[in-house]
Amino acid sequence: MEIHTAAERGLLRNRVFLALWSAQILSMTAANALTASLIVLVAELTKSNTSSSILILLAIVPAIVFGIGAGVFVDRTDRRLVLIITNLLRAVAVTVMLVLGESVTAAYIVNFLVAAVTVFFVPAEAATIPSVVRKRDLLAANSLFTFTFNGSFLLGFIILGPVVIALAGFPTLFAVITGMFVAAGLLCLTLPPAEPAAEHLGVDVAGEAARRGRRDISEAVRFLRGSPLVAWSLVYVALTYMLIAIAGALAPGYVREVLLLPERSVVLLVAPAGIGVVVGLGVLNAVSARIGHSHLVGLGLGICSGALLVLAAARPVAGLVRRASGLGEGLPYFIAVVMLTTFVFGIAYAFITVPSMTLVQEELPELIRGRVFGVLNVLVSVFSLAPLVIVGPIADLWGVAPVFIGSAALVGIVWYAGRGIRQGPEVAPS
């Protein structure tokens, strides 16, 4: 749908836009493939859920540390230059894996460096779009970028990373990722130079930006206090992102400890979940006109909690069956059940996230929108950071089941606490 709309708008004949869009596809696919490979590599080397949690933490911390400063930096420098340099810096960072070899330390360093650089790439890219398309085409352009942003996860995390690792190994994948970042940087070379910044970086500008940031957050919090529907929608989105972060940290250990398969088989969990998200989006398009956004969110929360409980029960149930029947590694029945459960989890993710974001966009006044999404970024970081500190050690000590049970309980609490708001006057679905 997004590509068809873009074609109708003439965006696919805009060479500058195509260069920026292609750079996004290459760089985001490469970044997702890198994340998939490092998760598997660390899990194989350490056999530790804590080590995997640390890896994910190192990808989140840069957004907290550099997030606000990155926006200030991008607004006061040549965005084209930022896009070129950030892609090339990420290519250089990945070569560390080729030089130092397959080690946990190298994986941690590369993951942090790439995440830190990406914090600057994302706002530079978003700020460049309005300068390369006509104002009337901006909505179609942003829709296309959002579509490929999500699609790059499927391409990189589920297809490119696992397939190349299985067929050719980690060094080949790192070389491919390096080439993709370099190609993205070269594409950005074809973009027109940015207009000179009205303000240049300096102590005064940075101080004013910090004061403005605090003031904007205060205004957003005041708005959210008076709009509980929007506030709860942000909580739902942050909750799903937290669950994805936990799943990313524990997935290799789950494959190893529950399914008794190699860590590289993590695609058995990730692929069904990704397909579930796509199916969930299709279902939403079919039923959203008849079922309100809030009811869809409530349904998604219930399904999500149930799926997490099934995943928690898989290991003890599988152990009982193995002892009773003598069946060995890779018990096909439980692999199929777990894959089906992650598929259902993907559908639940779509049911929670998409209606919640739609409610936010429908209810937010234009003037407050950016500030509220800034609060969302803070919520996502806080929701993800705190659990990741403890879930790895818990999984190493007592297994993954307590983590999934705790996650299911948290989802249930959020479902119960927000039910009064969801059952209030419904916003008409768009």
ZADO-67961 format. One record per residue (C-alpha): x, y negated, z; residue in one letter; residue number from 1. Coordinates in steps of 0.02 Angstrom, whole numbers. Layout:
BEGIN
<pt <X, Y, Z>, A, NUM>
...
//
This chain:
BEGIN
<pt <0, 0, 0>, M, 1>
<pt <138, -123, 47>, E, 2>
<pt <239, -85, -111>, I, 3>
<pt <83, -104, -220>, H, 4>
<pt <45, -272, -140>, T, 5>
<pt <224, -328, -164>, A, 6>
<pt <218, -280, -347>, A, 7>
<pt <58, -378, -372>, E, 8>
<pt <139, -530, -292>, R, 9>
<pt <289, -520, -408>, G, 10>
<pt <408, -487, -263>, L, 11>
<pt <483, -337, -351>, L, 12>
<pt <541, -454, -491>, R, 13>
<pt <626, -571, -368>, N, 14>
<pt <809, -518, -378>, R, 15>
<pt <861, -611, -221>, V, 16>
<pt <720, -532, -121>, F, 17>
<pt <763, -361, -191>, L, 18>
<pt <944, -382, -137>, A, 19>
<pt <891, -427, 41>, L, 20>
<pt <764, -286, 46>, W, 21>
<pt <889, -159, -21>, S, 22>
<pt <1017, -216, 108>, A, 23>
<pt <887, -186, 244>, Q, 24>
<pt <848, -11, 181>, I, 25>
<pt <1031, 38, 172>, L, 26>
<pt <1083, -38, 338>, S, 27>
<pt <934, 22, 440>, M, 28>
<pt <943, 197, 366>, T, 29>
<pt <1129, 202, 405>, A, 30>
<pt <1100, 141, 583>, A, 31>
<pt <967, 273, 615>, N, 32>
<pt <1075, 411, 541>, A, 33>
<pt <1218, 354, 653>, L, 34>
<pt <1106, 361, 807>, T, 35>
<pt <1048, 537, 762>, A, 36>
<pt <1226, 597, 735>, S, 37>
<pt <1295, 522, 896>, L, 38>
<pt <1153, 595, 1000>, I, 39>
<pt <1190, 769, 931>, V, 40>
<pt <1379, 747, 945>, L, 41>
<pt <1375, 692, 1128>, V, 42>
<pt <1254, 832, 1171>, A, 43>
<pt <1364, 963, 1087>, E, 44>
<pt <1522, 901, 1171>, L, 45>
<pt <1454, 877, 1348>, T, 46>
<pt <1301, 991, 1365>, K, 47>
<pt <1239, 852, 1480>, S, 48>
<pt <1076, 755, 1480>, N, 49>
<pt <1159, 618, 1582>, T, 50>
<pt <1288, 589, 1445>, S, 51>
<pt <1149, 575, 1316>, S, 52>
<pt <1057, 450, 1427>, S, 53>
<pt <1214, 344, 1440>, I, 54>
<pt <1227, 344, 1250>, L, 55>
<pt <1049, 277, 1232>, I, 56>
<pt <1081, 150, 1371>, L, 57>
<pt <1230, 82, 1275>, L, 58>
<pt <1115, 49, 1128>, A, 59>
<pt <991, -48, 1236>, I, 60>
<pt <1109, -154, 1341>, V, 61>
<pt <1168, -266, 1196>, P, 62>
<pt <989, -323, 1162>, A, 63>
<pt <975, -379, 1344>, I, 64>
<pt <1145, -462, 1350>, V, 65>
<pt <1150, -544, 1178>, F, 66>
<pt <967, -556, 1129>, G, 67>
<pt <931, -740, 1166>, I, 68>
<pt <1105, -797, 1118>, G, 69>
<pt <1093, -707, 951>, A, 70>
<pt <941, -809, 902>, G, 71>
<pt <1029, -971, 948>, V, 72>
<pt <1183, -919, 851>, F, 73>
<pt <1086, -870, 694>, V, 74>
<pt <987, -1033, 692>, D, 75>
<pt <1148, -1135, 692>, R, 76>
<pt <1257, -1040, 569>, T, 77>
<pt <1252, -983, 388>, D, 78>
<pt <1129, -837, 392>, R, 79>
<pt <1197, -766, 231>, R, 80>
<pt <1369, -759, 309>, L, 81>
<pt <1297, -677, 465>, V, 82>
<pt <1214, -541, 359>, L, 83>
<pt <1375, -506, 264>, I, 84>
<pt <1487, -502, 418>, I, 85>
<pt <1369, -398, 525>, T, 86>
<pt <1358, -263, 392>, N, 87>
<pt <1545, -258, 366>, L, 88>
<pt <1578, -258, 555>, L, 89>
<pt <1464, -108, 575>, R, 90>
<pt <1557, -20, 436>, A, 91>
<pt <1721, -54, 526>, V, 92>
<pt <1647, 8, 691>, A, 93>
<pt <1593, 173, 614>, V, 94>
<pt <1769, 203, 548>, T, 95>
<pt <1822, 217, 730>, V, 96>
<pt <1738, 388, 729>, M, 97>
<pt <1844, 437, 579>, L, 98>
<pt <2005, 376, 661>, V, 99>
<pt <1979, 437, 840>, L, 100>
<pt <1887, 596, 793>, G, 101>
<pt <1738, 678, 875>, E, 102>
<pt <1747, 622, 1057>, S, 103>
<pt <1623, 559, 1184>, V, 104>
<pt <1723, 400, 1216>, T, 105>
<pt <1727, 358, 1032>, A, 106>
<pt <1540, 391, 1018>, A, 107>
<pt <1503, 273, 1164>, Y, 108>
<pt <1614, 135, 1094>, I, 109>
<pt <1542, 147, 918>, V, 110>
<pt <1362, 154, 980>, N, 111>
<pt <1385, -3, 1086>, F, 112>
<pt <1476, -99, 950>, L, 113>
<pt <1349, -59, 814>, V, 114>
<pt <1204, -101, 930>, A, 115>
<pt <1285, -266, 980>, A, 116>
<pt <1313, -317, 799>, V, 117>
<pt <1137, -264, 749>, T, 118>
<pt <1067, -386, 879>, V, 119>
<pt <1134, -526, 767>, F, 120>
<pt <1087, -443, 602>, F, 121>
<pt <900, -424, 640>, V, 122>
<pt <857, -608, 674>, P, 123>
<pt <968, -665, 530>, A, 124>
<pt <874, -551, 412>, E, 125>
<pt <702, -604, 478>, A, 126>
<pt <749, -788, 465>, A, 127>
<pt <812, -766, 285>, T, 128>
<pt <650, -694, 215>, I, 129>
<pt <556, -862, 209>, P, 130>
<pt <699, -941, 112>, S, 131>
<pt <696, -813, -29>, V, 132>
<pt <508, -794, -60>, V, 133>
<pt <366, -914, -92>, R, 134>
<pt <260, -961, 58>, K, 135>
<pt <106, -875, -14>, R, 136>
<pt <207, -714, -32>, D, 137>
<pt <274, -715, 145>, L, 138>
<pt <142, -598, 218>, L, 139>
<pt <171, -468, 82>, A, 140>
<pt <359, -482, 105>, A, 141>
<pt <350, -459, 292>, N, 142>
<pt <232, -311, 271>, S, 143>
<pt <356, -230, 152>, L, 144>
<pt <500, -256, 272>, F, 145>
<pt <398, -183, 416>, T, 146>
<pt <353, -33, 309>, F, 147>
<pt <534, 3, 263>, T, 148>
<pt <593, -32, 441>, F, 149>
<pt <487, 115, 499>, N, 150>
<pt <526, 217, 344>, G, 151>
<pt <712, 199, 373>, S, 152>
<pt <690, 296, 536>, F, 153>
<pt <621, 444, 439>, L, 154>
<pt <757, 430, 307>, L, 155>
<pt <902, 408, 426>, G, 156>
<pt <857, 496, 588>, F, 157>
<pt <759, 643, 518>, I, 158>
<pt <830, 672, 343>, I, 159>
<pt <1002, 596, 309>, L, 160>
<pt <1082, 626, 479>, G, 161>
<pt <1029, 807, 513>, P, 162>
<pt <1048, 863, 330>, V, 163>
<pt <1224, 795, 304>, V, 164>
<pt <1282, 860, 474>, I, 165>
<pt <1216, 1033, 434>, A, 166>
<pt <1289, 1039, 258>, L, 167>
<pt <1454, 943, 273>, A, 168>
<pt <1486, 897, 456>, G, 169>
<pt <1507, 737, 556>, F, 170>
<pt <1658, 661, 463>, P, 171>
<pt <1566, 665, 297>, T, 172>
<pt <1412, 584, 374>, L, 173>
<pt <1518, 446, 454>, F, 174>
<pt <1599, 412, 286>, A, 175>
<pt <1428, 401, 202>, V, 176>
<pt <1364, 283, 337>, I, 177>
<pt <1518, 172, 319>, T, 178>
<pt <1488, 161, 131>, G, 179>
<pt <1305, 116, 158>, M, 180>
<pt <1350, -29, 274>, F, 181>
<pt <1480, -91, 149>, V, 182>
<pt <1353, -82, 8>, A, 183>
<pt <1227, -180, 113>, A, 184>
<pt <1359, -313, 144>, G, 185>
<pt <1397, -326, -41>, L, 186>
<pt <1212, -346, -80>, L, 187>
<pt <1204, -489, 43>, C, 188>
<pt <1345, -574, -53>, L, 189>
<pt <1220, -603, -193>, T, 190>
<pt <1104, -704, -80>, L, 191>
<pt <1103, -894, -98>, P, 192>
<pt <1199, -992, 36>, P, 193>
<pt <1092, -1049, 181>, A, 194>
<pt <1051, -1232, 207>, E, 195>
<pt <1167, -1322, 330>, P, 196>
<pt <1110, -1304, 510>, A, 197>
<pt <1028, -1456, 589>, A, 198>
<pt <1121, -1421, 751>, E, 199>
<pt <1290, -1338, 771>, H, 200>
<pt <1345, -1224, 909>, L, 201>
<pt <1408, -1307, 1065>, G, 202>
<pt <1391, -1312, 1253>, V, 203>
<pt <1248, -1437, 1247>, D, 204>
<pt <1152, -1338, 1117>, V, 205>
<pt <1176, -1175, 1211>, A, 206>
<pt <1120, -1253, 1374>, G, 207>
<pt <965, -1328, 1295>, E, 208>
<pt <926, -1161, 1214>, A, 209>
<pt <936, -1074, 1383>, A, 210>
<pt <822, -1203, 1464>, R, 211>
<pt <701, -1191, 1319>, R, 212>
<pt <702, -1001, 1331>, G, 213>
<pt <657, -1006, 1516>, R, 214>
<pt <520, -1132, 1483>, R, 215>
<pt <449, -1030, 1339>, D, 216>
<pt <445, -871, 1444>, I, 217>
<pt <355, -963, 1584>, S, 218>
<pt <223, -1025, 1462>, E, 219>
<pt <201, -850, 1391>, A, 220>
<pt <180, -775, 1564>, V, 221>
<pt <47, -906, 1607>, R, 222>
<pt <-46, -863, 1447>, F, 223>
<pt <-38, -676, 1483>, L, 224>
<pt <-110, -702, 1657>, R, 225>
<pt <-264, -776, 1577>, G, 226>
<pt <-275, -644, 1440>, S, 227>
<pt <-270, -471, 1520>, P, 228>
<pt <-314, -384, 1356>, L, 229>
<pt <-155, -450, 1275>, V, 230>
<pt <-52, -417, 1432>, A, 231>
<pt <-107, -236, 1441>, W, 232>
<pt <-77, -214, 1255>, S, 233>
<pt <103, -267, 1282>, L, 234>
<pt <117, -143, 1424>, V, 235>
<pt <54, -3, 1311>, Y, 236>
<pt <182, -45, 1175>, V, 237>
<pt <324, -56, 1302>, A, 238>
<pt <270, 111, 1376>, L, 239>
<pt <279, 200, 1209>, T, 240>
<pt <451, 128, 1174>, Y, 241>
<pt <508, 189, 1344>, M, 242>
<pt <445, 364, 1305>, L, 243>
<pt <537, 363, 1139>, I, 244>
<pt <699, 312, 1227>, A, 245>
<pt <678, 453, 1354>, I, 246>
<pt <638, 578, 1217>, A, 247>
<pt <793, 525, 1119>, G, 248>
<pt <902, 553, 1272>, A, 249>
<pt <830, 722, 1319>, L, 250>
<pt <789, 799, 1149>, A, 251>
<pt <958, 886, 1121>, P, 252>
<pt <954, 957, 1298>, G, 253>
<pt <775, 1013, 1273>, Y, 254>
<pt <822, 1107, 1115>, V, 255>
<pt <970, 1187, 1203>, R, 256>
<pt <887, 1231, 1369>, E, 257>
<pt <707, 1266, 1320>, V, 258>
<pt <714, 1329, 1141>, L, 259>
<pt <888, 1406, 1165>, L, 260>
<pt <945, 1336, 998>, L, 261>
<pt <1097, 1231, 948>, P, 262>
<pt <1086, 1043, 979>, E, 263>
<pt <1087, 1013, 792>, R, 264>
<pt <915, 1092, 786>, S, 265>
<pt <846, 934, 867>, V, 266>
<pt <765, 898, 699>, V, 267>
<pt <637, 1031, 748>, L, 268>
<pt <572, 906, 876>, L, 269>
<pt <599, 743, 784>, V, 270>
<pt <531, 791, 612>, A, 271>
<pt <357, 845, 673>, P, 272>
<pt <345, 688, 780>, A, 273>
<pt <387, 579, 630>, G, 274>
<pt <260, 669, 523>, I, 275>
<pt <134, 649, 664>, G, 276>
<pt <160, 460, 662>, V, 277>
<pt <125, 455, 475>, V, 278>
<pt <-31, 564, 495>, V, 279>
<pt <-87, 456, 641>, G, 280>
<pt <-73, 300, 534>, L, 281>
<pt <-180, 382, 401>, G, 282>
<pt <-311, 432, 529>, V, 283>
<pt <-312, 255, 600>, L, 284>
<pt <-348, 183, 428>, N, 285>
<pt <-496, 301, 413>, A, 286>
<pt <-575, 278, 585>, V, 287>
<pt <-522, 106, 648>, S, 288>
<pt <-675, 23, 568>, A, 289>
<pt <-789, 135, 673>, R, 290>
<pt <-690, 151, 834>, I, 291>
<pt <-629, -2, 926>, G, 292>
<pt <-444, -36, 952>, H, 293>
<pt <-457, -19, 1141>, S, 294>
<pt <-544, 150, 1129>, H, 295>
<pt <-409, 213, 1010>, L, 296>
<pt <-275, 160, 1134>, V, 297>
<pt <-363, 252, 1275>, G, 298>
<pt <-378, 408, 1168>, L, 299>
<pt <-194, 396, 1121>, G, 300>
<pt <-142, 381, 1303>, L, 301>
<pt <-243, 535, 1350>, G, 302>
<pt <-170, 637, 1206>, I, 303>
<pt <6, 577, 1248>, C, 304>
<pt <-9, 630, 1430>, S, 305>
<pt <-73, 801, 1380>, G, 306>
<pt <68, 827, 1254>, A, 307>
<pt <199, 782, 1385>, L, 308>
<pt <125, 910, 1505>, L, 309>
<pt <132, 1045, 1371>, V, 310>
<pt <315, 1004, 1339>, L, 311>
<pt <349, 1013, 1526>, A, 312>
<pt <266, 1184, 1538>, A, 313>
<pt <356, 1258, 1387>, A, 314>
<pt <516, 1307, 1480>, R, 315>
<pt <440, 1401, 1628>, P, 316>
<pt <311, 1486, 1518>, V, 317>
<pt <443, 1534, 1390>, A, 318>
<pt <551, 1605, 1530>, G, 319>
<pt <409, 1713, 1594>, L, 320>
<pt <371, 1780, 1421>, V, 321>
<pt <554, 1816, 1385>, R, 322>
<pt <575, 1912, 1547>, R, 323>
<pt <414, 2009, 1518>, A, 324>
<pt <441, 2049, 1335>, S, 325>
<pt <630, 2047, 1317>, G, 326>
<pt <621, 1926, 1170>, L, 327>
<pt <781, 1830, 1143>, G, 328>
<pt <840, 1663, 1078>, E, 329>
<pt <733, 1551, 972>, G, 330>
<pt <568, 1630, 1022>, L, 331>
<pt <465, 1587, 866>, P, 332>
<pt <301, 1569, 958>, Y, 333>
<pt <365, 1436, 1077>, F, 334>
<pt <461, 1346, 941>, I, 335>
<pt <299, 1331, 842>, A, 336>
<pt <202, 1273, 996>, V, 337>
<pt <332, 1142, 1039>, V, 338>
<pt <339, 1079, 859>, M, 339>
<pt <149, 1066, 856>, L, 340>
<pt <154, 971, 1021>, T, 341>
<pt <281, 844, 959>, T, 342>
<pt <172, 823, 803>, F, 343>
<pt <25, 781, 916>, V, 344>
<pt <137, 664, 1017>, F, 345>
<pt <177, 571, 855>, G, 346>
<pt <-8, 549, 820>, I, 347>
<pt <-34, 485, 997>, A, 348>
<pt <111, 362, 974>, Y, 349>
<pt <25, 289, 821>, A, 350>
<pt <-143, 281, 912>, F, 351>
<pt <-65, 181, 1054>, I, 352>
<pt <58, 68, 966>, T, 353>
<pt <-34, 11, 809>, V, 354>
<pt <-201, -39, 890>, P, 355>
<pt <-107, -122, 1034>, S, 356>
<pt <-3, -227, 915>, M, 357>
<pt <-158, -268, 814>, T, 358>
<pt <-248, -329, 971>, L, 359>
<pt <-99, -437, 1015>, V, 360>
<pt <-90, -514, 841>, Q, 361>
<pt <-278, -545, 836>, E, 362>
<pt <-288, -626, 1007>, E, 363>
<pt <-128, -730, 1009>, L, 364>
<pt <-134, -913, 956>, P, 365>
<pt <-1, -952, 826>, E, 366>
<pt <90, -1076, 940>, L, 367>
<pt <119, -949, 1079>, I, 368>
<pt <152, -796, 971>, R, 369>
<pt <342, -803, 967>, G, 370>
<pt <355, -828, 1154>, R, 371>
<pt <240, -682, 1192>, V, 372>
<pt <339, -568, 1079>, F, 373>
<pt <492, -625, 1173>, G, 374>
<pt <410, -563, 1333>, V, 375>
<pt <374, -399, 1242>, L, 376>
<pt <560, -380, 1205>, N, 377>
<pt <598, -406, 1390>, V, 378>
<pt <465, -278, 1438>, L, 379>
<pt <533, -151, 1316>, V, 380>
<pt <710, -173, 1382>, S, 381>
<pt <658, -161, 1565>, V, 382>
<pt <541, -13, 1536>, F, 383>
<pt <677, 80, 1441>, S, 384>
<pt <829, 34, 1545>, L, 385>
<pt <769, 85, 1718>, A, 386>
<pt <707, 261, 1675>, P, 387>
<pt <861, 303, 1571>, L, 388>
<pt <971, 275, 1724>, V, 389>
<pt <885, 418, 1817>, I, 390>
<pt <810, 539, 1689>, V, 391>
<pt <977, 611, 1634>, G, 392>
<pt <1036, 660, 1809>, P, 393>
<pt <862, 726, 1853>, I, 394>
<pt <860, 835, 1697>, A, 395>
<pt <1035, 899, 1734>, D, 396>
<pt <990, 945, 1914>, L, 397>
<pt <812, 1012, 1896>, W, 398>
<pt <782, 1029, 1710>, G, 399>
<pt <680, 927, 1588>, V, 400>
<pt <510, 981, 1657>, A, 401>
<pt <507, 857, 1804>, P, 402>
<pt <549, 715, 1685>, V, 403>
<pt <406, 757, 1568>, F, 404>
<pt <286, 783, 1713>, I, 405>
<pt <335, 614, 1784>, G, 406>
<pt <313, 533, 1612>, S, 407>
<pt <142, 614, 1594>, A, 408>
<pt <93, 550, 1766>, A, 409>
<pt <151, 374, 1722>, L, 410>
<pt <49, 376, 1561>, V, 411>
<pt <-101, 436, 1661>, G, 412>
<pt <-79, 296, 1788>, I, 413>
<pt <-69, 166, 1649>, V, 414>
<pt <-224, 241, 1566>, W, 415>
<pt <-320, 232, 1731>, Y, 416>
<pt <-258, 59, 1781>, A, 417>
<pt <-303, -20, 1614>, G, 418>
<pt <-468, 67, 1583>, R, 419>
<pt <-572, -79, 1649>, G, 420>
<pt <-493, -199, 1524>, I, 421>
<pt <-511, -75, 1381>, R, 422>
<pt <-695, -49, 1421>, Q, 423>
<pt <-730, -236, 1417>, G, 424>
<pt <-793, -333, 1266>, P, 425>
<pt <-713, -255, 1113>, E, 426>
<pt <-621, -355, 983>, V, 427>
<pt <-691, -313, 814>, A, 428>
<pt <-569, -208, 715>, P, 429>
<pt <-497, -291, 564>, S, 430>
//
